[in-house]
Amino acid sequence: MTDLILAILHHLLVFALFSIFAVQMTLVRPGLEASTVSRLARLDGAYGGIALAVIIVGFARAIFGLKGWDYYSTYWVFWAKLGAFLLVGLLSVPPTLRFRRWLGAARADAGYIVPDDEVGAVRTWLGREGLVLLLIPILAAMLARGIGY
């Protein structure tokens, strides 16, 4: 029963992570206004919190789940998935820093509009992050089936 609960929680958290990412991609567009920057910064904080929860629950699954730590710790796909997740985290740092900077500007000026070149730069980072994020469920499917073990 523990394995089922951890699996359900892990999947729900991953779906939440993808959902927040999709909303961020939708909100970061030319003409980004102060009110949207505030929403974007809150979403980004939730994204980070959910990412941390995904890692905690994922390791709990690996340790306490049916297959156990011996299966995961010796399987290259597990480490590749963890590496991809870490890379997503690293790729999310530049957008997070920009969101914080924009939030400061938006608090100082309610009429603040993010310059289009900055929006474009963040969209580039988000695009890279999204590509690596897509790799994670692919690796998860391989992991669940023991492909390459």
Secondary structure, 3 states (H helix, E strand, C coil): CHHHHHHHHHHHHHHHHHHHHHHHHHHCCCCCEHHHHHHHHHHHHHHHHHHHHHHHHHHHHHHHCCCHHHHHHCCHHHHHHHHHHHHHHHHHHHHHHHHHHHHHHHHHCCCCECCHHHHHHHHHHHHHHHHHHHHHHHHHHHHHHCCCC
